[in-house]
Amino acid sequence: MKALIFALLLASTAVVAEDGRQLVRLPPPAQEALRQEMLDNLLAVNEILSLMGAGKVREAGDVAESRLGRSAMGKHRDKPFEARPGPHMPPAMHGVGMDGHQAASEFAAVARTGDRDKALALLPNLTSACVACHFSFRTR
């Protein structure tokens, strides 16, 4: 059993060492803004899941739109250019982010109707862009 655990740990270390994601170099202020936005997005997703679990479907839709949807776009417009992540991203990465905002707005529109089953069916779309981006890109 110990040998199996050791082999699994060794294999997982090799996988971590070979990170095949595309490295995206952002100016430090843009990287920090993006990191903070991703942390905020994680909190928003957690709040949405908690609200859905509590049967507060409409409220989950409100959070999705205001914090992740199209309404949440442009958070960094008032910052200097070097602190805005979007302009420094490769087009594919930027596109995945836009897809995430779109998916959040689509979820929000359905959730705001109170239709729990339809909202639940769209919930995976809410995180698909997150997964796609974090699986494909890295900033360090």
Backbone torsions as a table, in degrees:
resi	resn	phi	psi	omega
1	MET	NA	-43.6	179.1
2	LYS	-62.4	-37.2	179.2
3	ALA	-65.0	-38.9	178.6
4	LEU	-64.2	-45.9	179.1
5	ILE	-61.8	-43.6	178.2
6	PHE	-61.3	-42.8	179.7
7	ALA	-63.9	-40.9	178.4
8	LEU	-65.6	-42.3	177.5
9	LEU	-63.7	-41.9	178.9
10	LEU	-63.6	-43.3	179.5
11	ALA	-65.2	-41.9	-179.1
12	SER	-67.9	-32.5	177.0
13	THR	-65.6	-40.4	178.7
14	ALA	-64.7	-39.0	179.0
15	VAL	-65.1	-44.2	-179.8
16	VAL	-63.1	-38.6	-177.9
17	ALA	-65.9	-27.7	-178.9
18	GLU	-104.5	75.3	-179.3
19	ASP	-82.2	109.5	-176.6
20	GLY	-87.7	3.3	-179.9
21	ARG	-70.4	152.1	178.6
22	GLN	-71.3	128.4	176.4
23	LEU	-80.0	124.0	177.9
24	VAL	-110.6	116.9	-179.9
25	ARG	-91.4	118.1	178.4
26	LEU	-114.4	150.8	171.8
27	PRO	-58.4	145.2	-177.0
28	PRO	-49.0	-42.2	178.7
29	PRO	-65.3	-35.4	177.9
30	ALA	-69.7	-39.2	178.1
31	GLN	-62.8	-41.9	179.2
32	GLU	-67.3	-40.3	177.9
33	ALA	-62.4	-42.3	179.2
34	LEU	-65.8	-42.8	178.6
35	ARG	-60.1	-44.3	179.6
36	GLN	-65.8	-39.2	178.0
37	GLU	-63.8	-40.7	179.5
38	MET	-65.8	-38.8	175.9
39	LEU	-63.5	-42.5	177.1
40	ASP	-63.1	-39.6	178.0
41	ASN	-63.6	-39.7	178.0
42	LEU	-61.5	-42.1	176.5
43	LEU	-63.5	-39.7	179.3
44	ALA	-64.7	-44.3	178.8
45	VAL	-60.9	-42.4	178.7
46	ASN	-62.2	-41.9	178.7
47	GLU	-64.4	-41.8	178.3
48	ILE	-60.8	-46.2	179.4
49	LEU	-62.5	-41.3	178.7
50	SER	-63.8	-43.0	179.0
51	LEU	-65.2	-42.4	178.2
52	MET	-62.0	-42.2	179.5
53	GLY	-63.5	-29.4	179.7
54	ALA	-88.8	3.1	179.7
55	GLY	78.9	12.5	-179.8
56	LYS	-95.7	69.5	-171.8
57	VAL	-66.8	-47.0	-179.5
58	ARG	-61.1	-41.9	179.0
59	GLU	-63.7	-38.3	176.7
60	ALA	-61.1	-39.5	177.2
61	GLY	-63.9	-40.0	178.5
62	ASP	-62.5	-44.5	179.3
63	VAL	-64.4	-43.5	-178.7
64	ALA	-59.1	-44.6	-178.0
65	GLU	-71.1	-46.9	-173.7
66	SER	-71.3	-30.8	-174.1
67	ARG	-107.7	-19.2	-177.8
68	LEU	-128.4	-24.9	-172.7
69	GLY	-76.5	-167.8	179.8
70	ARG	-58.5	-29.2	178.0
71	SER	-64.1	-22.7	-177.9
72	ALA	-90.2	-2.2	-179.1
73	MET	-71.3	151.6	175.5
74	GLY	81.8	22.3	-179.0
75	LYS	-60.5	-22.9	-172.4
76	HIS	-108.9	9.9	-176.1
77	ARG	-59.9	-30.6	-177.2
78	ASP	-84.8	-1.8	-178.8
79	LYS	-89.3	158.5	173.8
80	PRO	-59.8	155.6	-176.0
81	PHE	-51.5	-43.1	-176.1
82	GLU	-70.1	-11.8	179.3
83	ALA	-103.4	4.5	179.4
84	ARG	-101.1	116.1	-176.6
85	PRO	-65.8	-42.6	-172.1
86	GLY	-50.1	-51.1	-177.4
87	PRO	-64.4	-17.1	-178.2
88	HIS	-97.8	-3.4	-178.7
89	MET	-83.6	148.4	170.6
90	PRO	-65.2	152.3	-177.2
91	PRO	-53.1	-39.1	-178.8
92	ALA	-64.4	-40.8	179.0
93	MET	-66.5	-43.8	178.4
94	HIS	-61.8	-40.2	179.2
95	GLY	-63.7	-39.5	177.4
96	VAL	-62.8	-40.6	177.0
97	GLY	-61.8	-42.9	178.1
98	MET	-63.4	-40.1	176.9
99	ASP	-60.4	-37.3	178.5
100	GLY	-64.9	-43.5	177.0
101	HIS	-61.3	-42.3	179.3
102	GLN	-62.8	-46.2	-179.5
103	ALA	-63.1	-38.6	178.7
104	ALA	-64.8	-40.1	178.7
105	SER	-67.7	-37.6	177.1
106	GLU	-65.2	-43.6	175.4
107	PHE	-60.3	-46.7	-177.4
108	ALA	-59.5	-43.2	-178.8
109	ALA	-60.3	-41.6	179.9
110	VAL	-73.7	-44.2	-179.0
111	ALA	-61.2	-36.3	-179.4
112	ARG	-66.2	-16.0	174.7
113	THR	-79.4	-15.4	-178.3
114	GLY	88.8	1.2	-179.4
115	ASP	-78.1	94.8	-174.7
116	ARG	-61.1	-44.5	-176.9
117	ASP	-64.3	-43.8	178.9
118	LYS	-67.4	-38.4	178.3
119	ALA	-64.7	-43.1	178.0
120	LEU	-60.6	-37.2	179.5
121	ALA	-65.2	-28.8	179.9
122	LEU	-91.1	-10.6	-176.2
123	LEU	-56.8	-42.1	178.1
124	PRO	-60.6	-30.2	178.1
125	ASN	-64.0	-28.9	-179.0
126	LEU	-62.3	-35.7	-177.5
127	THR	-102.0	-8.8	-177.7
128	SER	-60.0	-41.7	179.1
129	ALA	-67.4	-37.0	177.2
130	CYS	-59.3	-50.0	-178.8
131	VAL	-62.1	-46.0	-178.1
132	ALA	-60.3	-43.5	-178.0
133	CYS	-69.6	-48.8	-178.0
134	HIS	-68.1	-25.0	177.8
135	PHE	-79.8	-25.1	-174.2
136	SER	-101.9	-27.6	-172.0
137	PHE	-129.8	154.9	173.9
138	ARG	-145.3	157.2	178.8
139	THR	-111.8	-1.9	175.3
140	ARG	-156.7	NA	NA
